[in-house]
């Protein structure tokens, strides 16, 4: 995370969605996400510290298939 002088911070992170699954409680069925180049998603969040000292997300963007996240 990078903190700027204006009190905002930028957090960038990656997710491999081929390791994330949806499970339906009613049926017990699990949806498996196939591994493709689109499985890798990069996120960029802009945060600002609140008056209580808690970091709050002001903006979140994502890009599916990011080459920056692929091994």
N, C-alpha and C positions, 0 to 999 in steps of 0.2 A: 504494500500500500504506500502511496506517495501522498504526503500532506503538503498542501500549498499555503502560502502566506494569507490568502483570503479566507482560510478556515475550512476549505473544502479538501476532500481527499479523493483519490482515484484508486480503485481496486480492480485489477484485471485478473481473471482466472479462467481455467478451461474445465470442460466437462466431457467425459467420454460416455455418451449416452448408450453405447453398446453394453455398458455394465449397469444400466438402470432399467428396471422393469416395472410395468404396471401389474398389480394383482387386484383382481375383483373379489371382494369379500363375499358377495352373494353366491357366486359360482365357484370360487376358488381358482378360476382360470388366470394364468399368467401370460401376458403379452411380452414376448421376447423381442428386443430391438436388434435387428441385424447390424453387423459391423460393416460400415461403408465409410467412404471419406466424409459423408455427411453426419456421421455419428459424433464428430468432434465439434463442439460449440465453444466459442470464446465469448466471455461476458465482460463488459466494462461497466462499472458502477461509479457514480459520482455521489459522494456522501458528504454530509455536513453534521458537525457536532451540535446537538441541541443544548438548550440552557441547562438541562439535567445531566449533561455530559455523555449522552447516548448518541452514537453515530446513527444517523437516519439516511436512508437511501433517497436521493432526490431524483435520480435518473438511472435507468438500467437499459443497456442495449446489448444485443447478442448477434452473432453471425455464425450460422450453421456452415459446416464444411471448412472451417478455418484451417489453413495449412500451418499456422503458428501452433496449433494444438496437437497436430498429428505427430506420433512418434517417428 
